[in-house]
Every structure is written in C-alpha cells, then in structure tokens.
C-alpha cells in the first residue's frame, strides 16, 4: 500500500491517494477523504492533473526505491 505523503490537509477535511498492489502488475488507485469530525474515510472521485500525476509518480518511485 502506498499513500500520498503528506496528505492534502484542509481545515475541514484530509484527502489522499492510495495505491494497492494486489498481484504482480496489478495496481488499484483510489482517492479518499476523511472529514475532520468524522472517523470513517470515504472514496471520492480522482482529480488527476499533471501536477498530481507527477506527485504520484514521485511517491511511487521513492517507495519502490526504499524496498
């Protein structure tokens, strides 16, 4: 499992991307948010801009290099 580090923190909520490696060559990319007052996270729509994609690639590359 890989997550955005640091997550996107706003006063009312925290949002982050999560990548799950399920089998060799199979990745599942999801975006979650948790309201400041809530305990459970909820899946939300992905918003992938060039900047977000670059950040995801950097996070995945850094994590893979650490393994």
Buried (B, 14 or more C-beta within 10 A) or exposed (E): EBEBEEBEEEEEBBBBBBBEEEEEEEEEEEBBBBEEEEEEBEEEEEEEEEEBEEBBEEBBEEBEEEE
